[in-house]
Amino acid sequence: MAEKKKLKITLKKSVIGRTIRQKRTIEALGIKRLHHTVIHTDTPQIRGMISKVSHLVVTEEVQEN
């Protein structure tokens, strides 16, 4: 069975002064605060959300066992 890729997403820049859409995208990803990390399955929806706030987050691919 093929393992699903996971993405580790970390907020590196503050959302203060950002548009409401960017703030809500960060919130929808489940990120609560600066330097908070969440792990999501690699899907087109998550990739689209990351692309909208790519200047605020750092993304790494993770292999889950």
C-alpha positions in Angstrom: 0.0 0.0 0.0 1.3 3.4 -1.0 2.0 5.8 1.9 0.3 9.1 1.7 2.5 12.1 1.9 2.1 14.5 4.7 3.0 18.2 4.8 4.4 19.9 7.9 3.3 23.5 7.9 4.8 26.1 10.2 3.8 29.8 10.6 7.0 31.9 10.4 5.6 35.4 10.0 2.8 37.1 11.9 -0.7 37.6 10.5 -0.9 41.1 12.0 -1.7 43.6 9.3 -2.6 40.9 6.7 -5.9 40.7 4.9 -8.8 38.9 6.5 -8.7 36.2 3.8 -5.1 35.4 4.7 -5.9 35.3 8.4 -8.8 33.0 7.8 -6.7 30.7 5.6 -4.1 30.4 8.4 -7.0 29.6 10.8 -8.5 27.1 8.4 -5.1 25.3 8.3 -5.4 24.9 12.1 -2.4 27.2 12.9 -3.0 29.0 16.2 0.1 31.2 16.7 3.6 32.1 15.5 6.0 29.1 15.2 3.0 26.7 15.6 3.3 23.5 13.4 0.5 21.4 12.0 0.6 18.3 9.8 -1.9 17.7 7.0 -2.3 15.1 4.3 -1.0 16.4 0.9 -4.1 17.2 -1.1 -4.8 19.8 -3.8 -7.0 21.7 -1.3 -4.2 22.0 1.3 -1.7 22.9 -1.5 -4.0 25.7 -2.7 -4.3 27.1 0.8 -0.5 27.0 1.3 0.0 28.8 -2.0 -2.2 31.7 -0.8 -0.1 32.2 2.3 3.2 30.9 1.1 4.9 34.1 2.2 3.9 33.5 5.8 4.6 29.8 6.2 7.3 27.2 5.7 6.3 23.8 4.3 8.2 20.5 4.5 7.2 17.0 3.2 7.1 14.3 5.8 6.9 10.6 5.4 4.5 9.1 8.0 4.9 5.4 8.9 
